[in-house]
Amino acid sequence: MATTSAVGGALVAGGLAGQPLLGADEAAAAPAALSSRVTLTVNGRRHTMTVDNRTSLLDLLREHLDLTGSKKGCNTGACGACTVLVDGQRVNSCLTLAVRLDGAEVTTIEGLGNGNQLHPLQQAFIDEDAFQCGYCTPGQIMSGVGCIEEGHTGSRDEIREWMSGNICRCGCYPKIVRAVEQTARRK
């Protein structure tokens, strides 16, 4: 099993003994990536665009719509920095293909508040000082909103469990839990 992994790793890294997997002629002849037309409603605005079928929702948001609030942390779904709501459900946008969401409603951190008025959880993060570097904060807030909407706020332990997919390297977890708890109580 380990031998297979090592060989697979060598192939992924560019071929055996440094040899490329494809020659220059073969690589040039490879078909171009397919693209599709997708229509999404993002933060209340409808967008129709053609994107490469391999485009993640995160890359569509950041690179095509200039909505850079959602962060690219690990790009493997392990940290939660890219969390957004799709049809009201929390998703890791780095793992979600944009073309699979035709017709969906997406809410990002930019669309959470109402004009200059912050969403109650955004305000609670400020009140509880629930961030330090701020990199994970948009994903934490979006996950917290989902957690509240899903009704997973019965106790601090429940909040911690349902927010466990969101990593804060600064260690602000107690303050994040208090912010979610405070907002859920006011709802």
C-alpha positions in Angstrom: 0.0 0.0 0.0 2.8 2.4 0.9 4.6 1.6 -2.4 1.4 2.4 -4.4 1.2 5.8 -2.6 4.8 6.6 -3.3 4.4 5.7 -6.9 1.1 7.7 -7.1 2.9 10.6 -5.5 5.7 10.5 -8.0 3.2 10.4 -10.8 1.3 13.4 -9.4 4.6 15.2 -8.9 5.3 15.1 -12.6 6.2 11.6 -13.7 8.7 8.9 -12.8 12.3 9.9 -12.4 11.5 13.5 -13.3 10.0 12.6 -16.7 6.8 14.6 -17.7 3.6 12.6 -18.0 2.8 14.2 -21.4 5.1 15.3 -24.1 4.9 18.9 -25.4 2.9 17.8 -28.5 0.5 15.7 -26.4 0.0 18.5 -23.9 -0.8 21.0 -26.7 -3.3 18.6 -28.2 -5.1 18.1 -24.9 -8.7 19.5 -25.1 -9.4 22.8 -23.5 -11.4 22.7 -20.3 -15.1 22.7 -20.8 -17.1 25.7 -19.5 -20.8 26.1 -18.7 -23.2 28.9 -18.2 -24.4 29.3 -14.6 -26.9 31.7 -13.0 -26.7 32.4 -9.3 -28.3 35.0 -7.0 -25.5 36.3 -4.8 -26.4 38.6 -2.0 -29.7 39.4 -3.7 -28.2 40.1 -7.1 -28.6 37.8 -10.0 -25.5 36.9 -12.0 -25.3 34.9 -15.2 -21.8 34.0 -16.5 -19.8 31.3 -18.3 -17.2 29.6 -16.1 -14.7 26.8 -16.4 -16.4 23.6 -15.1 -13.6 23.3 -12.5 -14.2 26.7 -11.0 -15.1 26.5 -7.3 -17.8 28.7 -5.8 -15.0 30.4 -3.8 -13.0 31.3 -6.9 -16.2 32.5 -8.7 -17.0 34.7 -5.8 -13.5 36.1 -5.3 -12.2 36.2 -8.9 -15.3 36.8 -11.0 -17.6 38.8 -8.7 -14.9 40.6 -6.6 -16.4 39.4 -3.4 -13.2 38.8 -1.4 -14.7 38.5 2.1 -14.7 34.7 1.9 -11.2 33.6 2.4 -9.1 30.8 0.8 -7.5 29.2 3.8 -6.7 25.5 3.2 -8.6 25.0 -0.1 -9.4 21.5 1.1 -12.5 22.1 3.2 -10.7 21.6 6.5 -10.6 25.2 7.9 -14.0 26.8 7.2 -12.5 30.2 6.2 -14.5 30.0 2.9 -17.9 29.2 4.5 -20.9 30.8 2.8 -24.6 30.0 2.8 -26.1 28.3 -0.3 -29.9 28.2 -0.1 -29.6 28.9 3.6 -27.2 26.0 4.3 -23.5 26.3 5.3 -21.1 25.1 2.7 -17.3 25.2 2.2 -17.2 27.2 -1.0 -13.7 25.9 -1.8 -15.1 22.4 -2.3 -18.3 23.4 -4.1 -18.3 23.5 -7.9 -20.0 26.7 -9.1 -21.6 24.9 -12.1 -23.5 22.6 -9.6 -25.3 25.6 -8.2 -27.2 26.9 -11.2 -30.3 28.7 -9.8 -29.0 28.8 -6.2 -29.1 31.7 -3.7 -25.7 32.4 -2.2 -25.1 34.7 0.8 -21.6 35.8 1.6 -20.3 38.0 4.4 -20.7 41.0 2.2 -24.5 40.3 1.9 -25.2 39.6 5.5 -25.9 43.1 6.8 -28.5 45.6 5.7 -26.7 48.5 4.1 -24.7 50.2 6.9 -26.4 48.1 9.6 -24.4 45.1 10.6 -26.0 41.6 11.0 -26.6 40.9 14.8 -23.8 38.3 14.7 -21.4 40.7 13.1 -22.2 43.2 15.9 -21.8 40.4 18.5 -18.3 39.6 17.2 -17.4 43.2 17.8 -19.0 43.3 21.2 -17.3 40.1 22.3 -14.0 40.9 20.7 -14.4 37.5 18.9 -11.5 38.0 16.5 -7.8 38.7 16.5 -6.2 38.5 13.1 -9.6 38.5 11.4 -8.7 36.0 8.6 -11.2 33.4 9.7 -13.9 35.9 10.9 -16.0 35.9 7.7 -16.2 32.1 7.7 -16.8 32.0 11.4 -19.7 34.5 11.2 -21.3 32.7 8.2 -21.0 29.4 10.0 -22.4 31.0 13.1 -25.4 32.4 11.2 -26.0 28.9 9.8 -25.7 27.4 13.3 -28.3 29.8 14.7 -30.7 29.2 11.8 -30.3 25.5 12.1 -31.2 25.7 15.8 -27.8 24.3 17.1 -27.4 26.8 19.9 -28.9 25.0 22.9 -25.6 25.1 24.9 -22.1 26.2 24.6 -21.0 22.6 24.0 -23.6 22.3 21.1 -22.3 25.5 19.6 -18.7 24.3 19.8 -19.7 21.0 18.2 -21.6 22.6 15.3 -18.9 25.3 14.7 -16.0 22.7 14.9 -15.4 22.9 11.2 -14.2 26.4 11.5 -10.6 26.9 12.6 -9.3 30.0 14.4 -5.5 29.9 14.6 -5.6 32.8 17.0 -7.6 30.8 19.5 -10.7 33.1 19.9 -13.0 30.1 20.4 -14.5 31.2 23.8 -15.4 34.6 22.4 -16.8 33.2 19.2 -19.0 30.8 21.1 -20.2 33.7 23.3 -21.0 35.8 20.2 -23.1 33.0 18.7 -24.7 32.3 22.0 -25.5 36.1 22.6 -27.0 36.4 19.1 -29.1 33.2 19.4 -30.6 34.4 22.7 -31.6 37.8 21.1 -33.3 36.1 18.2 
